[in-house]
């Protein structure tokens, strides 16, 4: 099959997703992409440039696979009639209906409506987690209710009927050398707690540092790794942490190099998420694979990604917490040895099947399934 990947925002997890498919798929992959910046402009006007880029591709395309930042109706119109008989699938990395916005900002429903029109225009829609799919569908009635008439609420059922789950692949093999190093080294004399997410308000670093400060006040012993993309609105919190914990911070700031990043993760013992919202959680899954015992909120995407047998383990410490007080209590017991962290082999098994080398079969089979199903769907069969 010849598959066209359409991505107006080629950065971060979107870039990793495209590269994973290109490297591992058994099909021929073509791309129409734009730089990962100015996301609002990408959603509003990116379809014009993306449509022009498809003119450079001479091969017949069997499937268009577009990302969630694509204004799909505009792209379809601007490329018409080339893809009129080609199935079009949309992959929802995120959506603007449920993406948190700062308290000082008002949600711009323009981009919510672009998401709505795009899932409506697609023949097939895939979400990167069940939590994402369900929360998006649950938010649609509220969006449509904002309009004075012709709200088309029945369209929600149509969207739900063509929506499915498809977890993103992860490039876990880049961490294998570092994990092997972890197996051979002696345990850290002081437990290392990792933050490896964006330094942004929706990850709630304020809660993270409140808990860290309480653990320090309780005379718990630990060091910190503060990684993640730091070009966000919460950098001041991390600067304050540097002033308090500077001598105990093993690393501070974003890491561009994959090998250096892997080496950092293998140094960790625990990874904490205080996120208010997650469509998936690539950074957490990478840290878990590298042997970091997770402490995660008991909601969002996490319960569907952690095997049930590990959610309340009998012989090792818990991986979920209910609130900030519970997080402090459980982390204190993990740090003082009352709770034992999960072994490396167990943590690696949590998401091993998400590695591109394993999950790519699901993608390739799905692509071929769409090619077979699409003519029947068009005929109403």
HELIX and SHEET records of a PDB file:
HELIX    1   1 UNK A   12  UNK A   24  1                                  13    
HELIX    2   2 UNK A   39  UNK A   54  1                                  16    
HELIX    3   3 UNK A   72  UNK A   79  1                                   8    
HELIX    4   4 UNK A  109  UNK A  121  1                                  13    
HELIX    5   5 UNK A  130  UNK A  144  1                                  15    
HELIX    6   6 UNK A  155  UNK A  161  1                                   7    
HELIX    7   7 UNK A  172  UNK A  175  5                                   4    
HELIX    8   8 UNK A  176  UNK A  184  1                                   9    
HELIX    9   9 UNK A  201  UNK A  203  5                                   3    
HELIX   10  10 UNK A  205  UNK A  217  1                                  13    
HELIX   11  11 UNK A  235  UNK A  245  1                                  11    
HELIX   12  12 UNK A  246  UNK A  248  5                                   3    
HELIX   13  13 UNK A  258  UNK A  266  1                                   9    
HELIX   14  14 UNK A  282  UNK A  289  1                                   8    
HELIX   15  15 UNK A  302  UNK A  305  1                                   4    
HELIX   16  16 UNK A  308  UNK A  311  1                                   4    
HELIX   17  17 UNK A  324  UNK A  335  1                                  12    
HELIX   18  18 UNK A  344  UNK A  350  1                                   7    
HELIX   19  19 UNK A  352  UNK A  354  5                                   3    
HELIX   20  20 UNK A  356  UNK A  379  1                                  24    
SHEET    1   A 6 UNK A  28  UNK A  35  0                                        
SHEET    2   A 6 UNK A   2  UNK A  10  1                                        
SHEET    3   A 6 UNK A  63  UNK A  67  1                                        
SHEET    4   A 6 UNK A  87  UNK A  92  1                                        
SHEET    5   A 6 UNK A 124  UNK A 127  1                                        
SHEET    6   A 6 UNK A 163  UNK A 165  1                                        
SHEET    1   B 6 UNK A 249  UNK A 252  0                                        
SHEET    2   B 6 UNK A 223  UNK A 226  1                                        
SHEET    3   B 6 UNK A 192  UNK A 195  1                                        
SHEET    4   B 6 UNK A 270  UNK A 272  1                                        
SHEET    5   B 6 UNK A 293  UNK A 297  1                                        
SHEET    6   B 6 UNK A 320  UNK A 321  1                                        
END                                                                             
